Each structure stands twice: as C-alpha cells, then as structure tokens.
Amino acid sequence: MTCNIPVQNNVKTPDDCKCYKAVMRTYQEMVDAGEPEVIALEAAKIVYGYHHPEDSALGKALTVERWTSEERLH
Amino acid sequence: MTDLEQRCADAGLKMTGQRRVILKVLGEAEDHPSVEDVYGRAKNMDSSISIATVYRTLSLLDELDLVTRHEFQEGYSRYEVNTDHHHHLVDVDTGKVVEFQSDELEKLKEEIAKKLGYELVDHRLELYGKKLKNNK
C-alpha cells in the first residue's frame, strides 16, 4: 500500500500523500492523550510505515518529523 | 481546564492561579520531579510562587490521592501524577487513537515478567490495527 508520490530530499510531499491525515491524526491524538512527544512521533512513524513499507527507516523518520514539525510551527 | 485540574476540582480543591501553575508543571513532567524541581519549573512560569506553596500543594494532592509520592532512597521525595492506567490502539487507516484497559493484559504482563524472573516496574504498549470490515 503505497502513495507513489514524488519525493524531494527523501521527504514525501504531504499534499500528495493520502496517508498524511492518518499520520497527523495519530501524532495529534497521542499528544492530546498526554503521551510524550517522542512516543507520539514513534506512533506516527509506525502508521506512516504501514502505508510506505518501501521507505527506508531514515526516509520514514525524515518525512514524519518534517510533517509534524511543520504542523507544530503553524 | 486540564484533566488534572478537573480532577482537583472534583476532589474539592480550590483552584488558585498558583495551584494551576503547579498542576501544569506536574501535568507536563515526563520525569518524577522533586519538590525542588517542581518549585524551579513553577517559578519560571510565576515568579511569585514560594517553595512553601509548592510543599503545601503537593501535600494536598498527595492526601487527595492525585499524585503518588515516590521515595527513591535519595533522601527526598519525588512526585508523579496518578493517571488511570490504559493503553492505546492506533487505527492505521485513519490515525484515530483508541484508549483501552484490560485486566487480562495486566495479569499477562505480570506473569511474563515473573516467569522471566523479574518484578515488573514499568512498561509501554501500543497496538496498531485496521478496522474489521464487518465491524462498524
């Protein structure tokens, strides 16, 4: 199950990725549940990894951390 | 109002500005802060807070069973907010996070640790799943 979207600098573009909402919801709901930031990120990476098993561990980490950090800055 | 503030209000604790700051410090703590730690962090948010206020508030919270006081053989106490023990199941398709509790799971974890020759002191568990098609 992959999104097959363009990748720039190892990071997938959120607008083009159908799993973006699931990843971000996981992150936000884990934070809202009082889980530490690092645990919320890990959960979001697992959800992302389910949708993108083809990605390397580094690619998964870079994409999810970019998405969540952009969300935090808004 | 945060969950902890609500539980304090439910327990009959009058909510002052300084207590609110102390509760915020406790709620955000990812460690087991000592009175001095709580005081230092609270002081950064409200410089008028005294260590006596922190002592009194932590004692009250302890009496109301809203925090647990740990003695780690360091000569002073550390505090932790009491939360209902639960786990999370994450829906990988939607990202929805479902909280759940399971007595069977708690027993099983204790049994596993015991079989391995350990007393369980902490653990972390998250489940990830897809909703079954016939389950609305």
Backbone of each chain as ProteinMPNN parsed JSONL, in Angstrom:
{"seq_chain_A": "MTCNIPVQNNVKTPDDCKCYKAVMRTYQEMVDAGEPEVIALEAAKIVYGYHHPEDSALGKALTVERWTSEERLH", "coords_chain_A": {"N_chain_A": [[0.85, -1.192, 0.0], [1.1, 1.802, -1.17], [1.737, 5.327, -1.613], [2.893, 6.361, -3.828], [4.094, 8.874, -4.624], [5.759, 11.981, -5.532], [9.122, 12.376, -4.381], [11.096, 14.517, -2.497], [14.294, 15.331, -1.545], [14.348, 13.056, 0.107], [11.934, 13.305, 1.43], [8.466, 12.94, 1.527], [5.781, 14.664, -0.129], [3.311, 16.291, 1.685], [0.786, 17.163, 0.658], [0.291, 15.5, -1.469], [0.057, 13.002, -0.468], [-1.888, 10.359, 0.526], [-1.955, 9.219, 3.013], [-1.346, 11.122, 4.804], [-3.212, 12.463, 6.503], [-3.896, 10.447, 8.328], [-1.462, 9.929, 9.559], [-0.894, 12.425, 10.762], [-3.094, 12.695, 12.413], [-2.751, 10.592, 14.178], [-0.391, 11.407, 15.477], [-1.259, 13.853, 16.67], [-3.4, 12.989, 18.303], [-2.137, 11.262, 20.054], [-0.461, 13.036, 21.39], [-2.426, 14.665, 22.528], [-3.471, 12.791, 24.237], [-1.717, 12.853, 26.22], [0.699, 11.646, 25.911], [4.29, 11.463, 25.761], [6.187, 13.556, 23.544], [8.108, 12.125, 21.993], [7.073, 9.55, 21.923], [4.635, 9.936, 20.653], [5.592, 10.648, 18.153], [6.869, 8.276, 17.385], [4.66, 6.563, 17.146], [3.326, 7.82, 15.046], [5.196, 7.4, 13.047], [5.069, 4.641, 12.764], [2.481, 4.306, 11.753], [2.802, 5.692, 9.364], [4.766, 4.053, 8.244], [3.32, 1.737, 7.786], [1.817, 2.458, 5.587], [3.817, 3.038, 3.84], [5.787, 0.866, 3.25], [7.937, 0.583, 1.629], [9.723, 2.579, 2.115], [12.866, 3.639, 3.508], [14.142, 3.334, 6.887], [15.256, 5.74, 7.56], [14.087, 7.44, 5.659], [11.408, 7.291, 6.429], [11.538, 8.428, 8.999], [12.501, 11.01, 8.401], [10.438, 12.072, 6.798], [8.106, 11.96, 8.478], [8.949, 13.453, 10.673], [9.396, 15.912, 9.461], [6.782, 16.566, 8.577], [5.358, 16.685, 11.039], [6.784, 18.635, 12.409], [6.336, 20.863, 10.848], [3.63, 21.173, 11.278], [3.65, 21.815, 13.982], [4.83, 24.294, 13.895], [2.933, 25.904, 12.745]], "CA_chain_A": [[0.0, 0.0, 0.0], [1.975, 2.971, -1.227], [1.103, 6.514, -2.185], [3.506, 6.584, -5.133], [4.124, 10.317, -4.861], [7.127, 12.468, -5.691], [9.924, 12.51, -3.159], [12.148, 15.532, -2.621], [15.221, 15.244, -0.411], [13.916, 11.933, 0.959], [10.702, 13.629, 2.163], [7.271, 12.934, 0.681], [5.026, 15.914, -0.037], [2.051, 15.967, 2.366], [-0.406, 17.416, -0.153], [0.081, 14.425, -2.432], [0.085, 11.704, 0.195], [-3.214, 10.083, 1.101], [-1.845, 8.78, 4.408], [-0.941, 12.287, 5.609], [-4.19, 12.731, 7.554], [-3.805, 9.393, 9.349], [-0.205, 10.142, 10.289], [-1.003, 13.617, 11.59], [-4.101, 12.464, 13.455], [-2.104, 9.747, 15.181], [0.531, 12.251, 16.241], [-2.009, 14.811, 17.481], [-4.208, 12.322, 19.337], [-1.214, 10.742, 21.064], [-0.06, 14.199, 22.198], [-3.608, 15.05, 23.316], [-3.685, 11.775, 25.281], [-0.717, 13.072, 27.262], [1.926, 10.876, 25.67], [5.442, 12.311, 25.444], [6.427, 13.868, 22.118], [8.868, 11.078, 21.316], [6.182, 8.397, 21.743], [3.676, 10.328, 19.61], [6.32, 10.578, 16.88], [7.076, 6.863, 17.062], [3.368, 6.027, 16.7], [3.073, 8.392, 13.722], [6.115, 6.743, 12.109], [4.568, 3.281, 12.518], [1.335, 4.449, 10.836], [3.397, 6.041, 8.063], [5.474, 2.865, 7.749], [2.317, 0.796, 7.283], [1.438, 2.92, 4.249], [5.022, 3.157, 2.999], [6.78, -0.142, 3.643], [9.095, 0.667, 0.716], [10.643, 3.621, 2.586], [13.893, 3.251, 4.483], [13.881, 3.863, 8.234], [15.627, 7.158, 7.53], [13.054, 8.137, 4.893], [10.205, 7.388, 7.291], [11.799, 9.387, 10.083], [12.606, 12.363, 7.838], [9.12, 12.534, 6.346], [7.179, 12.194, 9.6], [9.433, 14.562, 11.501], [9.144, 17.147, 8.71], [5.345, 16.86, 8.62], [4.906, 17.082, 12.378], [7.409, 19.902, 12.813], [5.624, 21.933, 10.121], [2.348, 21.336, 11.969], [3.911, 22.486, 15.256], [5.204, 25.688, 13.637], [1.756, 26.674, 12.299]], "C_chain_A": [[0.884, 1.239, 0.0], [1.253, 4.13, -1.877], [1.684, 6.869, -3.538], [3.54, 8.069, -5.506], [5.567, 10.79, -4.992], [7.833, 12.623, -4.342], [10.987, 13.564, -3.41], [13.009, 15.479, -1.37], [14.78, 14.191, 0.597], [12.604, 12.19, 1.689], [9.528, 13.653, 1.202], [6.469, 14.213, 0.915], [3.652, 15.633, 0.574], [0.824, 16.128, 1.499], [-0.747, 16.243, -1.072], [-0.092, 13.06, -1.773], [-1.225, 11.425, 0.923], [-3.141, 9.641, 2.567], [-1.516, 9.937, 5.347], [-1.902, 12.519, 6.789], [-4.089, 11.713, 8.677], [-2.554, 9.591, 10.208], [-0.344, 11.319, 11.259], [-2.033, 13.444, 12.701], [-3.518, 11.607, 14.568], [-1.219, 10.593, 16.087], [-0.249, 13.153, 17.203], [-2.782, 14.125, 18.602], [-3.322, 11.707, 20.422], [-0.742, 11.879, 21.982], [-1.219, 14.61, 23.107], [-3.871, 14.069, 24.451], [-2.618, 11.885, 26.374], [0.567, 12.287, 27.072], [3.079, 11.833, 25.363], [5.618, 12.44, 23.935], [7.093, 12.711, 21.37], [8.0, 9.839, 21.038], [5.151, 8.693, 20.657], [4.327, 10.236, 18.228], [6.524, 9.124, 16.448], [5.795, 6.24, 16.514], [3.069, 6.524, 15.284], [3.964, 7.712, 12.672], [5.643, 5.321, 11.782], [3.382, 3.329, 11.547], [1.848, 4.781, 9.435], [4.051, 4.813, 7.427], [4.52, 1.801, 7.218], [1.952, 1.169, 5.844], [2.627, 2.96, 3.29], [6.088, 2.15, 3.399], [8.046, -0.078, 2.784], [10.132, 1.676, 1.217], [11.689, 3.048, 3.532], [13.507, 3.826, 5.844], [14.19, 5.358, 8.263], [14.567, 7.972, 6.794], [11.786, 8.329, 5.707], [10.394, 8.47, 8.345], [11.824, 10.814, 9.54], [11.24, 12.907, 7.458], [8.219, 12.876, 7.515], [7.659, 13.363, 10.462], [9.246, 15.9, 10.782], [7.661, 17.526, 8.814], [4.927, 17.391, 9.993], [5.543, 18.391, 12.816], [6.752, 21.061, 12.092], [4.293, 22.218, 10.806], [2.556, 22.126, 13.27], [4.21, 23.974, 15.038], [4.007, 26.539, 13.229], [0.906, 27.133, 13.464]], "O_chain_A": [[1.36, 1.671, 1.05], [0.276, 3.941, -2.603], [1.059, 7.589, -4.316], [3.07, 8.461, -6.574], [6.494, 10.077, -4.606], [7.224, 12.952, -3.324], [11.696, 13.514, -4.415], [12.496, 15.572, -0.255], [14.836, 14.419, 1.805], [12.194, 11.36, 2.501], [9.588, 14.317, 0.167], [6.475, 14.772, 2.011], [2.9, 14.819, 0.038], [-0.098, 15.317, 1.584], [-1.909, 16.019, -1.411], [-0.359, 12.071, -2.455], [-1.618, 12.166, 1.824], [-4.143, 9.683, 3.28], [-1.42, 9.743, 6.559], [-1.469, 12.74, 7.92], [-4.186, 12.071, 9.851], [-2.593, 9.436, 11.429], [0.038, 11.222, 12.425], [-1.868, 13.979, 13.798], [-3.757, 11.856, 15.749], [-1.295, 10.5, 17.312], [0.055, 13.215, 18.394], [-2.816, 14.622, 19.727], [-3.722, 11.642, 21.584], [-0.638, 11.705, 23.196], [-1.029, 14.869, 24.295], [-4.415, 14.439, 25.491], [-2.614, 11.11, 27.331], [1.424, 12.258, 27.955], [2.867, 12.893, 24.773], [5.248, 11.554, 23.165], [6.693, 12.363, 20.259], [8.185, 9.164, 20.025], [4.828, 7.827, 19.844], [3.699, 9.803, 17.262], [6.365, 8.793, 15.273], [5.83, 5.485, 15.542], [2.62, 5.76, 14.429], [3.531, 7.479, 11.544], [5.8, 4.856, 10.653], [3.282, 2.506, 10.637], [1.382, 4.218, 8.444], [3.907, 4.567, 6.229], [4.868, 1.05, 6.307], [1.796, 0.296, 4.991], [2.452, 2.919, 2.072], [7.173, 2.533, 3.837], [9.091, -0.611, 3.158], [11.288, 1.637, 0.795], [11.427, 2.092, 4.262], [12.646, 4.7, 5.935], [13.486, 6.139, 8.903], [14.189, 9.056, 7.238], [11.17, 9.394, 5.678], [9.524, 9.315, 8.553], [11.245, 11.721, 10.138], [10.915, 14.057, 7.754], [7.629, 13.955, 7.552], [6.851, 14.168, 10.925], [8.967, 16.912, 11.424], [7.33, 18.675, 9.105], [4.239, 18.406, 10.099], [4.911, 19.178, 13.521], [6.62, 22.142, 12.665], [3.877, 23.372, 10.905], [1.75, 22.989, 13.618], [3.888, 24.809, 15.883], [4.051, 27.763, 13.349], [-0.116, 27.789, 13.262]]}, "seq_chain_B": "MTDLEQRCADAGLKMTGQRRVILKVLGEAEDHPSVEDVYGRAKNMDSSISIATVYRTLSLLDELDLVTRHEFQEGYSRYEVNTDHHHHLVDVDTGKVVEFQSDELEKLKEEIAKKLGYELVDHRLELYGKKLKNNK", "coords_chain_B": {"N_chain_B": [[-9.911, 23.809, 31.002], [-7.611, 21.539, 32.372], [-7.292, 17.912, 32.448], [-6.214, 17.12, 34.899], [-6.655, 19.401, 36.464], [-9.426, 19.366, 36.482], [-9.887, 17.017, 37.911], [-8.86, 17.757, 40.361], [-10.627, 19.805, 41.011], [-12.961, 18.291, 41.175], [-12.318, 16.856, 43.411], [-12.596, 18.726, 45.291], [-10.713, 20.698, 45.625], [-9.737, 24.009, 45.888], [-9.193, 26.131, 43.152], [-6.515, 28.013, 42.608], [-4.501, 30.59, 41.038], [-1.766, 30.045, 41.415], [-1.784, 27.356, 42.181], [-2.746, 26.3, 39.86], [-0.578, 26.682, 38.153], [1.315, 24.987, 39.355], [0.049, 22.539, 38.981], [0.139, 22.457, 36.224], [2.876, 22.191, 35.794], [3.275, 19.66, 36.951], [1.617, 18.121, 35.332], [2.889, 18.289, 32.89], [5.277, 17.091, 33.328], [7.731, 14.716, 32.481], [9.282, 13.213, 33.959], [10.004, 12.177, 37.311], [9.477, 14.569, 39.269], [11.157, 16.283, 41.972], [10.309, 18.149, 44.99], [11.838, 20.445, 44.872], [12.441, 20.49, 42.14], [9.865, 20.866, 41.046], [9.292, 23.33, 42.156], [11.298, 24.95, 40.955], [10.573, 24.801, 38.228], [7.98, 25.803, 38.314], [8.433, 28.339, 39.236], [9.587, 29.527, 37.07], [7.386, 30.01, 35.527], [5.717, 31.503, 37.117], [6.802, 33.92, 39.025], [6.097, 34.586, 41.591], [5.586, 32.411, 43.132], [6.128, 30.506, 46.05], [8.371, 28.234, 47.761], [7.124, 27.113, 49.898], [4.445, 27.146, 49.186], [4.509, 25.305, 47.138], [5.211, 22.976, 48.565], [2.941, 22.766, 50.256], [0.886, 22.442, 48.367], [1.621, 20.078, 47.034], [1.463, 18.293, 49.166], [-1.27, 18.408, 49.708], [-2.29, 17.395, 47.292], [-1.257, 14.854, 47.434], [-2.614, 13.881, 49.691], [-5.156, 13.856, 48.626], [-4.884, 11.848, 46.896], [-4.114, 12.324, 44.295], [-1.634, 12.547, 43.345], [1.319, 10.479, 43.341], [3.657, 9.811, 45.841], [6.991, 9.151, 45.576], [9.64, 7.362, 47.076], [12.876, 7.289, 46.501], [15.158, 6.471, 47.829], [16.841, 8.66, 48.038], [16.863, 10.532, 49.871], [14.973, 12.435, 49.611], [11.64, 13.225, 48.432], [9.966, 12.231, 45.403], [7.586, 13.146, 42.892], [4.647, 11.997, 41.181], [2.043, 12.275, 38.83], [-1.076, 10.744, 39.336], [-2.515, 8.645, 37.055], [-5.179, 7.127, 35.222], [-4.518, 3.828, 34.401], [-3.868, 2.908, 31.155], [-3.953, 1.735, 27.729], [-3.086, 2.251, 24.243], [-4.737, 1.9, 21.125], [-4.006, 2.195, 17.786], [-5.573, 3.228, 14.869], [-4.542, 2.399, 11.782], [-5.434, 3.267, 9.34], [-6.927, 5.599, 9.66], [-5.738, 7.017, 11.686], [-6.908, 7.374, 14.086], [-6.882, 7.311, 17.643], [-7.439, 4.972, 20.058], [-8.302, 4.576, 23.41], [-7.778, 1.986, 25.795], [-8.501, -0.401, 28.412], [-7.365, -3.335, 30.064], [-7.791, -5.982, 32.111], [-6.955, -8.611, 31.821], [-4.724, -8.345, 30.194], [-3.029, -6.881, 31.861], [-2.554, -8.762, 33.878], [-1.303, -10.74, 32.372], [1.079, -9.461, 31.578], [2.364, -9.164, 34.018], [2.693, -11.85, 34.656], [4.4, -12.739, 32.606], [6.724, -11.247, 33.121], [7.312, -12.265, 35.648], [7.774, -14.966, 35.093], [10.113, -14.707, 33.727], [11.71, -14.039, 35.725], [11.525, -11.525, 36.864], [10.395, -8.539, 38.561], [7.792, -6.608, 37.527], [8.196, -3.257, 36.73], [7.63, -1.173, 35.062], [6.193, -0.403, 31.852], [5.489, -0.262, 28.311], [3.054, -0.089, 25.811], [1.664, -0.167, 22.661], [-0.967, -0.734, 20.414], [-1.553, -1.485, 16.973], [-3.835, -1.288, 14.347], [-6.244, -2.377, 11.791], [-9.558, -1.51, 11.06], [-12.026, -4.035, 11.325], [-13.888, -5.264, 8.562], [-16.571, -5.98, 8.897], [-17.251, -4.692, 11.191], [-18.726, -1.975, 12.458]], "CA_chain_B": [[-9.453, 23.136, 32.227], [-6.96, 20.268, 32.059], [-7.842, 16.748, 33.136], [-5.759, 17.148, 36.284], [-7.388, 20.486, 37.131], [-10.802, 18.892, 36.674], [-9.884, 16.019, 38.99], [-8.657, 18.515, 41.601], [-11.9, 20.485, 41.292], [-13.894, 17.236, 41.596], [-11.92, 16.436, 44.767], [-12.912, 19.829, 46.196], [-9.561, 21.587, 45.803], [-9.962, 25.335, 45.309], [-8.185, 26.328, 42.109], [-5.913, 29.35, 42.551], [-3.557, 30.742, 39.926], [-0.502, 29.366, 41.722], [-2.025, 25.902, 42.118], [-2.886, 25.958, 38.439], [0.786, 26.608, 37.611], [1.943, 23.767, 39.893], [-0.59, 21.407, 38.283], [0.661, 22.457, 34.848], [4.229, 21.621, 35.882], [3.146, 18.212, 37.202], [0.986, 17.501, 34.163], [3.827, 18.263, 31.758], [6.519, 16.407, 33.702], [7.949, 13.379, 31.939], [10.13, 12.527, 34.931], [9.402, 12.2, 38.64], [10.157, 15.729, 39.85], [11.19, 16.505, 43.424], [9.688, 19.436, 45.35], [12.73, 21.493, 44.339], [12.246, 20.527, 40.68], [8.555, 21.491, 40.785], [9.436, 24.743, 42.527], [12.098, 25.61, 39.918], [9.81, 24.906, 36.976], [6.825, 26.682, 38.557], [8.971, 29.698, 39.413], [9.815, 30.065, 35.715], [6.095, 30.435, 34.967], [5.132, 32.51, 38.013], [7.908, 34.215, 39.96], [5.599, 34.851, 42.956], [5.363, 31.144, 43.839], [7.14, 30.189, 47.067], [8.551, 26.787, 47.938], [6.123, 26.679, 50.893], [3.21, 26.89, 48.423], [4.709, 24.043, 46.415], [5.108, 21.907, 49.573], [1.538, 22.632, 50.697], [0.067, 21.926, 47.261], [1.956, 18.663, 46.798], [0.904, 17.523, 50.295], [-2.719, 18.318, 49.487], [-2.528, 16.476, 46.166], [-0.944, 13.516, 47.943], [-3.75, 13.494, 50.56], [-6.32, 13.602, 47.759], [-4.51, 10.699, 46.053], [-3.999, 12.752, 42.895], [-0.24, 12.278, 42.975], [1.991, 9.444, 44.132], [4.973, 10.236, 46.328], [7.97, 8.061, 45.498], [10.874, 7.503, 47.863], [13.889, 6.56, 45.745], [16.359, 6.377, 48.677], [17.74, 9.776, 47.738], [16.74, 11.469, 50.977], [13.847, 13.332, 49.391], [10.537, 12.587, 47.692], [9.664, 12.631, 44.031], [6.138, 13.068, 42.707], [4.12, 11.601, 39.875], [0.585, 12.405, 38.75], [-1.779, 9.466, 39.177], [-3.423, 8.598, 35.901], [-5.778, 5.811, 35.001], [-3.627, 3.068, 33.53], [-4.543, 2.462, 29.939], [-3.103, 1.588, 26.546], [-3.653, 2.861, 23.036], [-4.797, 1.184, 19.851], [-3.994, 3.194, 16.715], [-6.145, 2.802, 13.589], [-3.534, 2.816, 10.8], [-6.054, 3.897, 8.169], [-7.444, 6.944, 9.951], [-4.929, 7.689, 12.707], [-7.669, 7.5, 15.334], [-6.239, 6.647, 18.78], [-8.478, 4.471, 20.967], [-7.773, 4.152, 24.71], [-8.462, 0.809, 26.342], [-7.943, -1.026, 29.613], [-7.597, -4.776, 30.036], [-7.263, -6.681, 33.293], [-6.242, -9.807, 31.351], [-3.418, -7.904, 29.698], [-2.206, -6.506, 33.026], [-2.13, -10.013, 34.526], [-0.371, -11.414, 31.469], [2.375, -8.775, 31.637], [2.973, -9.526, 35.307], [3.091, -13.267, 34.576], [5.572, -12.849, 31.719], [7.896, -10.736, 33.853], [7.596, -13.194, 36.745], [8.369, -16.172, 34.507], [11.483, -14.363, 33.333], [12.45, -13.771, 36.955], [11.551, -10.086, 37.14], [9.215, -7.839, 39.054], [7.507, -5.577, 36.524], [8.143, -1.913, 37.318], [7.086, -0.234, 34.08], [6.074, -0.993, 30.523], [4.816, 0.579, 27.321], [2.441, -0.94, 24.796], [0.688, 0.404, 21.743], [-1.422, -1.667, 19.384], [-1.859, -0.846, 15.688], [-4.739, -2.195, 13.64], [-7.204, -1.914, 10.783], [-10.907, -1.873, 11.484], [-12.593, -5.168, 10.596], [-14.899, -4.769, 7.619], [-17.952, -6.188, 9.375], [-17.383, -4.035, 12.479], [-18.947, -0.552, 12.185]], "C_chain_B": [[-8.828, 21.786, 31.861], [-7.618, 19.14, 32.851], [-7.472, 16.772, 34.623], [-6.473, 18.237, 37.082], [-8.817, 20.05, 37.432], [-10.872, 17.903, 37.838], [-9.665, 16.695, 40.342], [-9.958, 19.203, 42.009], [-12.92, 19.478, 41.807], [-13.604, 16.802, 43.033], [-12.13, 17.556, 45.782], [-11.767, 20.788, 46.439], [-9.836, 22.913, 45.107], [-8.829, 25.654, 44.332], [-7.701, 27.778, 42.088], [-4.947, 29.386, 41.376], [-2.268, 29.973, 40.173], [-0.664, 27.851, 41.687], [-2.118, 25.444, 40.671], [-1.501, 25.798, 37.792], [1.465, 25.318, 38.071], [1.356, 22.526, 39.204], [-0.091, 21.306, 36.846], [2.062, 21.829, 34.824], [4.147, 20.102, 36.053], [2.597, 17.496, 35.979], [1.938, 17.356, 32.999], [5.083, 17.464, 32.057], [6.584, 15.018, 33.084], [8.891, 12.591, 32.839], [9.345, 12.453, 36.248], [10.045, 13.362, 39.399], [10.101, 15.757, 41.382], [10.479, 17.829, 43.702], [10.52, 20.577, 44.759], [12.567, 21.629, 42.825], [10.945, 21.251, 40.335], [8.644, 22.988, 41.053], [10.185, 25.505, 41.421], [11.306, 25.831, 38.638], [8.623, 25.866, 37.131], [7.274, 28.135, 38.635], [9.23, 30.351, 38.047], [8.52, 30.573, 35.094], [5.465, 31.55, 35.801], [6.147, 32.778, 39.125], [7.425, 34.443, 41.389], [5.419, 33.562, 43.761], [6.504, 30.882, 44.825], [7.252, 28.677, 47.204], [7.55, 26.239, 48.957], [4.803, 26.345, 50.195], [3.314, 25.555, 47.693], [4.581, 22.868, 47.38], [3.65, 21.666, 49.949], [0.687, 21.995, 49.602], [0.347, 20.453, 47.011], [1.41, 17.785, 47.924], [-0.589, 17.328, 50.125], [-3.037, 17.31, 48.384], [-2.264, 15.03, 46.579], [-2.095, 13.002, 48.81], [-4.978, 13.138, 49.725], [-6.078, 12.443, 46.796], [-4.448, 11.06, 44.562], [-2.558, 12.657, 42.407], [0.268, 11.126, 43.84], [3.346, 9.977, 44.552], [5.898, 9.031, 46.299], [9.158, 8.38, 46.386], [11.924, 6.664, 47.158], [15.22, 6.452, 46.496], [17.379, 7.461, 48.336], [17.705, 10.795, 48.868], [15.652, 12.498, 50.767], [12.824, 12.63, 48.5], [10.472, 13.093, 46.26], [8.175, 12.372, 43.788], [5.757, 12.686, 41.28], [2.607, 11.725, 39.901], [-0.027, 11.021, 38.567], [-2.71, 9.539, 37.976], [-4.025, 7.203, 35.826], [-4.88, 5.051, 34.036], [-4.39, 2.574, 32.312], [-3.52, 2.33, 28.823], [-3.807, 2.218, 25.353], [-3.66, 1.868, 21.883], [-4.923, 2.239, 18.756], [-4.565, 2.58, 15.439], [-5.218, 3.306, 12.482], [-4.143, 3.494, 9.573], [-6.471, 5.337, 8.442], [-6.564, 7.726, 10.923], [-5.668, 7.865, 14.02], [-6.974, 6.714, 16.445], [-7.316, 6.267, 19.803], [-7.82, 4.033, 22.274], [-8.507, 2.906, 25.164], [-7.747, 0.328, 27.604], [-8.256, -2.513, 29.547], [-6.952, -5.435, 31.243], [-6.461, -7.918, 32.885], [-4.828, -9.461, 30.908], [-2.487, -7.559, 30.863], [-1.666, -7.76, 33.713], [-1.064, -10.705, 33.689], [1.023, -10.786, 31.532], [3.12, -9.129, 32.915], [3.51, -10.957, 35.247], [4.345, -13.447, 33.728], [6.833, -12.404, 32.459], [8.317, -11.731, 34.939], [8.283, -14.459, 36.229], [9.823, -15.933, 34.117], [12.343, -13.993, 34.543], [12.531, -12.304, 37.326], [10.259, -9.625, 37.809], [8.981, -6.692, 38.078], [7.427, -4.207, 37.204], [7.595, -0.872, 36.339], [6.961, -0.953, 32.739], [5.419, 0.008, 29.59], [4.263, -0.34, 26.242], [1.472, -0.128, 23.95], [0.309, -0.664, 20.727], [-1.757, -0.872, 18.124], [-2.757, -1.796, 14.901], [-5.578, -1.514, 12.581], [-8.58, -2.359, 11.237], [-11.41, -3.052, 10.652], [-13.753, -4.683, 9.743], [-16.33, -4.926, 8.116], [-18.205, -5.533, 10.729], [-17.517, -2.532, 12.267], [-18.479, 0.315, 13.337]], "O_chain_B": [[-9.428, 20.99, 31.137], [-8.385, 19.372, 33.785], [-8.299, 16.484, 35.488], [-6.85, 18.025, 38.234], [-9.35, 20.333, 38.505], [-11.798, 17.947, 38.648], [-10.219, 16.261, 41.352], [-10.344, 19.194, 43.178], [-13.655, 19.758, 42.754], [-14.512, 16.43, 43.776], [-11.883, 17.379, 46.975], [-11.828, 21.608, 47.355], [-10.128, 22.956, 43.912], [-7.654, 25.468, 44.649], [-8.405, 28.664, 41.604], [-4.616, 28.353, 40.795], [-1.735, 29.33, 39.269], [0.224, 27.142, 41.213], [-1.644, 24.37, 40.301], [-1.284, 24.892, 36.987], [2.113, 24.636, 37.277], [2.08, 21.583, 38.887], [0.082, 20.209, 36.315], [2.382, 21.036, 33.939], [4.859, 19.354, 35.383], [3.049, 16.405, 35.629], [1.823, 16.42, 32.208], [5.872, 17.185, 31.155], [5.627, 14.246, 33.149], [9.256, 11.455, 32.534], [8.131, 12.654, 36.256], [11.043, 13.171, 40.093], [9.129, 15.314, 41.995], [10.094, 18.544, 42.776], [9.981, 21.542, 44.218], [12.556, 22.738, 42.291], [10.911, 22.121, 39.465], [8.139, 23.804, 40.282], [9.752, 26.579, 41.003], [11.357, 26.905, 38.038], [8.3, 26.631, 36.222], [6.587, 29.04, 38.161], [9.109, 31.566, 37.893], [8.542, 31.459, 34.24], [4.774, 32.423, 35.275], [6.323, 31.971, 40.038], [8.239, 34.492, 42.311], [5.127, 33.622, 44.955], [7.68, 31.016, 44.488], [6.35, 27.935, 46.814], [7.171, 25.07, 48.902], [4.125, 25.385, 50.562], [2.358, 24.782, 47.631], [3.923, 21.876, 47.066], [3.177, 20.529, 49.964], [-0.132, 21.117, 49.874], [-0.577, 19.667, 46.802], [0.95, 16.67, 47.679], [-1.119, 16.242, 50.36], [-3.936, 16.481, 48.525], [-2.949, 14.107, 46.138], [-2.505, 11.848, 48.69], [-5.741, 12.236, 50.073], [-6.941, 12.098, 45.99], [-4.694, 10.224, 43.692], [-2.297, 12.684, 41.204], [-0.269, 10.839, 44.91], [4.094, 10.523, 43.74], [5.619, 8.009, 46.927], [9.623, 9.519, 46.443], [11.864, 5.436, 47.214], [16.28, 6.352, 45.878], [18.588, 7.234, 48.341], [18.421, 11.796, 48.836], [15.419, 13.343, 51.631], [13.102, 11.592, 47.9], [10.866, 14.218, 45.953], [7.582, 11.487, 44.404], [6.452, 13.01, 40.318], [1.961, 11.331, 40.872], [0.44, 10.226, 37.751], [-3.586, 10.401, 37.906], [-3.445, 6.23, 36.308], [-4.521, 5.567, 32.978], [-5.42, 1.911, 32.427], [-2.374, 2.758, 28.955], [-4.954, 2.656, 25.438], [-2.716, 1.101, 21.693], [-5.828, 3.072, 18.787], [-4.097, 1.536, 14.983], [-5.117, 4.513, 12.265], [-3.451, 4.212, 8.85], [-6.38, 6.193, 7.563], [-6.635, 8.954, 10.979], [-5.128, 8.438, 14.967], [-6.529, 5.587, 16.227], [-8.01, 7.13, 20.342], [-6.895, 3.222, 22.264], [-9.712, 2.774, 24.95], [-6.569, 0.608, 27.828], [-9.302, -2.905, 29.03], [-5.729, -5.447, 31.383], [-5.441, -8.244, 33.493], [-3.869, -10.176, 31.2], [-1.305, -7.905, 30.849], [-0.494, -7.826, 34.081], [-0.06, -11.19, 34.21], [2.028, -11.497, 31.539], [4.328, -9.363, 32.909], [4.612, -11.246, 35.713], [5.241, -14.213, 34.084], [7.862, -13.078, 32.432], [9.502, -12.004, 35.129], [9.234, -14.959, 36.83], [10.653, -16.841, 34.172], [13.526, -13.679, 34.415], [13.462, -11.873, 38.006], [9.196, -10.225, 37.65], [9.884, -5.892, 37.833], [6.665, -4.031, 38.155], [7.146, 0.195, 36.756], [7.571, -2.003, 32.535], [4.86, 1.01, 30.035], [4.942, -1.271, 25.811], [0.567, 0.519, 24.476], [1.164, -1.406, 20.243], [-2.193, 0.277, 18.204], [-2.461, -2.987, 14.804], [-5.63, -0.288, 12.473], [-8.742, -3.468, 11.745], [-11.247, -3.075, 9.432], [-14.509, -3.8, 10.149], [-17.197, -4.112, 7.8], [-19.237, -5.776, 11.354], [-16.535, -1.87, 11.931], [-18.59, 1.539, 13.274]]}, "name": "protein", "num_of_chains": 2, "seq": "MTCNIPVQNNVKTPDDCKCYKAVMRTYQEMVDAGEPEVIALEAAKIVYGYHHPEDSALGKALTVERWTSEERLHMTDLEQRCADAGLKMTGQRRVILKVLGEAEDHPSVEDVYGRAKNMDSSISIATVYRTLSLLDELDLVTRHEFQEGYSRYEVNTDHHHHLVDVDTGKVVEFQSDELEKLKEEIAKKLGYELVDHRLELYGKKLKNNK"}
